């Protein structure tokens, strides 16, 4: 896989974590039938109380980590600029910074979400994520 492929894969991972991982469950609660096409809420059979608590946890997490999330956004923008300019050295260095910045944020978001789920729902979510990851691998290898 070349640098461009790696950066696309990483960008997809970052987007998945920030967008889907942090707010998909809460966003699903706002729209009939999930609204995002993910159906995560329905597949996990979340209660109204769980949806509300997840939304609250994500809002708290986002406000507590606003500075870090802004830094991640800036790093993504820098990486995209380096990509446009075909500056592979700076793009790779920025990608490494982004990965380092994202690791604790990803863990925090997962913890905030998972604290609300039952053991069965967490296991089901892991299965859904593994299936989603498997589909992404197929696309990247084509």
C-alpha positions in Angstrom: 0.0 0.0 0.0 1.4 3.4 -0.9 1.4 6.6 1.2 -1.7 7.8 -0.5 -3.5 4.6 0.3 -2.3 4.7 3.9 -3.4 8.3 4.3 -6.9 7.4 2.9 -7.1 4.5 5.2 -6.0 6.6 8.2 -8.4 9.4 7.3 -11.2 6.9 7.1 -10.2 5.5 10.5 -10.0 9.0 12.0 -13.4 10.0 10.6 -14.9 6.8 11.8 -13.7 7.3 15.3 -14.6 10.9 15.5 -17.8 10.9 13.7 -19.3 7.4 14.0 -17.6 6.3 17.2 -18.4 9.4 19.2 -21.8 10.4 17.9 -23.5 7.7 15.9 -25.4 6.2 18.7 -26.5 9.6 19.9 -27.3 10.8 16.4 -29.3 7.7 15.7 -31.5 8.6 18.6 -32.5 11.9 16.9 -33.8 10.5 13.7 -36.5 7.9 13.1 -35.0 4.7 11.9 -31.5 5.8 12.8 -31.2 8.3 10.0 -27.6 7.6 9.2 -28.0 4.2 7.6 -26.0 2.6 10.3 -28.9 1.3 12.4 -26.5 0.9 15.3 -29.2 2.0 17.8 -31.6 -0.5 16.5 -29.1 -3.3 16.3 -28.0 -2.8 19.9 -31.6 -2.3 21.1 -30.8 0.8 23.1 -33.3 2.1 25.6 -34.3 5.7 25.6 -32.4 6.2 28.8 -29.2 4.7 27.2 -29.5 6.9 24.2 -29.9 10.0 26.4 -27.0 9.0 28.6 -24.7 8.3 25.6 -25.6 11.7 24.1 -24.9 13.4 27.4 -21.6 11.5 27.8 -20.5 12.4 24.3 -21.4 16.1 24.8 -19.4 16.1 28.0 -16.5 14.4 26.4 -16.5 16.8 23.5 -16.6 19.9 25.7 -13.9 18.5 28.1 -11.7 17.7 25.1 -12.5 20.6 22.8 -8.9 21.8 22.6 -7.6 18.3 21.7 -10.3 17.8 19.2 -9.5 21.2 17.6 -5.8 20.1 17.4 -6.8 16.9 15.7 -8.8 18.9 13.2 -5.9 21.2 12.5 -3.5 18.2 12.1 -6.0 16.6 9.6 -6.1 19.8 7.6 -2.3 20.0 7.6 -2.1 16.4 6.4 -4.6 17.1 3.6 -2.5 20.1 2.6 0.7 18.1 2.5 -1.1 15.4 0.5 -2.2 18.0 -2.1 1.3 19.2 -2.3 2.7 15.6 -2.5 4.8 16.4 0.6 5.1 12.8 1.8 7.7 13.5 4.5 5.6 16.1 6.3 2.4 14.1 5.6 3.8 11.1 7.3 5.1 13.1 10.3 1.8 14.8 10.7 0.0 11.4 10.4 2.1 10.1 13.3 1.3 13.2 15.4 -2.4 12.6 14.6 -2.2 9.0 15.6 -0.5 9.9 18.9 -3.2 12.6 19.6 -6.1 10.3 18.6 -5.2 7.2 20.7 -6.2 8.6 24.1 -9.2 10.4 22.6 -10.4 7.2 20.9 -10.1 5.4 24.3 -12.0 8.2 26.1 -14.8 8.2 23.6 -15.1 4.4 23.7 -15.2 4.5 27.5 -17.8 7.2 27.6 -20.0 5.1 25.2 -19.3 1.7 26.6 -20.1 2.7 30.2 -23.7 3.0 29.2 -24.0 -0.3 27.3 -24.7 -3.7 28.9 -22.1 -6.5 28.5 -24.3 -8.0 25.8 -24.5 -4.7 23.9 -20.8 -4.2 24.1 -20.2 -7.7 22.7 -22.7 -7.0 19.9 -21.0 -3.6 19.2 -17.6 -5.3 18.9 -19.0 -7.7 16.4 -20.6 -4.9 14.4 -17.3 -3.0 14.4 -15.3 -6.1 13.3 -17.7 -6.6 10.4 -17.4 -3.0 9.4 -13.6 -3.2 9.6 -13.6 -6.3 7.5 -15.7 -4.5 4.8 -13.2 -1.7 4.8 -10.2 -4.1 4.4 -11.9 -5.5 1.3 -12.3 -2.0 -0.3 -8.7 -1.1 0.5 -7.3 -4.2 -1.1 -9.1 -3.6 -4.4 
